[in-house]
Amino acid sequence: MRYYTAYLPRALTSGPVVEGDSAVGADEVLGGAVFVREGFNWLAFWFSVPWAVANGLWLTALAMAASLALIVGLPAIFAPDWYIRAVLLVGYALICGFSGNDLRRLGLVNGGWELIAVVAANDRAHAFLRFAYLQDECDASDDVRSASSLPPRPALPKAPRLDIGPNPGFWS
């Protein structure tokens, strides 16, 4: 099984959003949820700069292009052999592949998205179904709790903290 992190816009997680006369809850806009897989990103490995631009990571794309230009321009300065250039390019591609999904998560958080849950699933569609089921269970338990005379649940954090160290998912 793979792990997916689920993100929703911060406006949806802070409460119901009012559009016109009707309130729109997070369950009605689950189609807007973004799932990012843990682990290696093959698109970032093969197409680093276009992948970063396609995901809206402009500063990351600029840094990737600058480092790629430095690696490609290195033979004109130091004249290394072909295998040194190959090792540098493969190392660059591996770093982009291993940190691609982490960079996408960072871009989502900086873009106003909030981490809602970590879901274990076989693929992205299965992750969406499990996430929708978890949201439905949470909504049902809140309805039962509000209908009964039980005291309200204490506020718990919505998701685990993933900001441990500089790049926690690099080796995952």
N, C-alpha and C positions, 0 to 999 in steps of 0.2 A: 504494500500500500504506500501511496505517496501522501505527503502533507501539503495542504493548500492553505494559504492565508486569505481570509475573506475581508474585503474592504467595502464600506459604504460611504457615501458623502457625509461629511460632518453635520450638515444641516438635517439629515434624516435621523441621525443617531441622537440628536439633542432633544427631539420631541416631534410631534406631528407637524407636518408642513402644510400650511393652508394655501390652497390654490383656488381662488374664487370663493365659492361658498362651501366647498367640501374639503374635509381634512384628508390628507394623503398620508398613510402610515407606511412604515418600512416594509410591511408585508406586501403592499401593493406595488412597490417599486423594486422588488427583489431582482427583477431583470436587469437593474442597474448595478448589481453587485459585481465586483471585480475579484477574480480568484487568481492568485499568483502561486505557482508551484515552487516548492522548496527544491533546491538542488541545481544541477547543471542546466544551462540554457544554450541549446544548440544554435539558435538563431544569433545570439550574441557572439558565439564562438566563430561562426562563418561570416556574418555580416555585421560587424560591431557598430560602425558609425551609422549605417542606414537603420539598424535596429534601434539605436538610441534616439534617432530623429523620429522614427515611427511611434515610439512610446512617449514622445514629448520631453525627453531628457536632453535639453539643449546644451547645458554646460558639460554634461557627461560626454555628449557627442563631440563637443569642441575639444575636451581633454583627450578623448580617444583619437581624434584626428591629429592632434598635435603630437601625441606619442607615436602614432603610426608614421607620421611624416618624419619624425626623428629617427625611427628605426629604418625607414626606407632611405632617408638621406644620410645615414651613417656611413655607407660605403664611400661616399664622395669625400668624407672627412678623414676617416681612419683606414679605409681600404681593407676591411676584414675579409676572410675567406667566405666561401658560399655557405659552409656549415655553420659559421657563427651567425650569419644573417638568418639562416633557417631556424636556429635555436631561438633567436630573439623574436622572430615572427610567431613561432609556435608558442613561446612563453607568453607573448602578448595575447594571442588568441585564447589560451587557457585561462589567463587572468580575466579576460572579458567573459568567457563562458561561465566560470565559477562565480563571479560576482554580478552577473547580469540580472538575476532575479532580485538580489538584494538592492541593486541600484534602482530597479523598478519599484520596489517597496518604498524606498526612500523618496522617490519622486511622487508616489501616491500620497504619502504622509505629508510632504511639503505642499502638495497640490490641494489639500483640504479634504482628504479621505481619512477615515478612521478605521483602524483594525478592529473587526468585530469578533472574529472567531478563527481558530485553527481547526481545519477539518481534515480527517484522514479518509482518503477515497482512492479508488482505482484510476479515475480520470476526472477531467474537469466537469463533465456532465454529472457524474456520480457525486462529486463534491457539491455541486449546486443542489442536487436533490437532498443530500444529507443536511446541508445548511438550511434549506427551506423546511425540512422536517424539524430540525432543532428550533427554528424560529417559531414554528407552529406549536410545538410543545411548550415553549416559553410563554407564548400568548395564551394558551389554554390554561396553564397553571396560574397565570396572573388573573384570569377570569374567575377561576375557582377560588382563588385566595381572596379576591375582592368580594365575592358573593358570600363567603363564610365569615365567621367572626374571628378568624385568625389574625394575629398581629402582622403588620407588613414585614416583608423580608428586609434584612439590612442591606444597604447598598454595597455591592461587590464590584470589583473592577471588571470591565467588560471583556478584557482579553489579557493574556499574559504579556509581560514586558519583554520586548525583544531587543532592547538597547543595551545589551551586556557586551561591553568591549567594542572595538572599532568596527568589526564586520563579523557578526555571529554566524552567518550562514555560509561563510566562504568555503568550508570543507564539507558541507552537507551535501 
